[in-house]
Amino acid sequence: MTLVYVMRDENGAIKGVFAGRQEIAPEAIDDLAEEVQAFLHPKASVSFVSARQFKLHLLASGLIDAVDVWLAQQPRDVQIAYEYSGIFVKESPMMLAGFAAMGFSGSQIDAFFEAASKI
């Protein structure tokens, strides 16, 4: 066990880790603590998934019917992109518009892609 010193934000999340005590980082914590490791080795965000993963996760989440209704009201280019795309890119304008229409927050979109990537 090695102690490190952490600096936290206003919500208590770690925003800095130091080998020695700092005025701005007075709290000592085990360097193997889960929250320290999560800060030091952040998980890469999933930026795209296959069409199969995306659509199966829509089905599993109970969202596929709502997406189909929304999609039927969209321009033909959006419908074609949904039907024939091999991958779905999280930050694409069409994707962001669809998620906004479904009322998703940024963290919910991230969670959706993370879950879909595991299918």
Secondary structure as UniProt FT lines:
FT   STRAND          3..8
FT   TURN            10..11
FT   STRAND          14..18
FT   TURN            23..24
FT   STRAND          27..30
FT   TURN            31..32
FT   HELIX           34..40
FT   STRAND          48..50
FT   HELIX           51..60
FT   TURN            61..62
FT   HELIX           64..72
FT   HELIX           76..84
FT   STRAND          87..89
FT   TURN            90..91
FT   HELIX           93..101
FT   TURN            102..103
FT   HELIX           106..116
FT   TURN            117..118
//
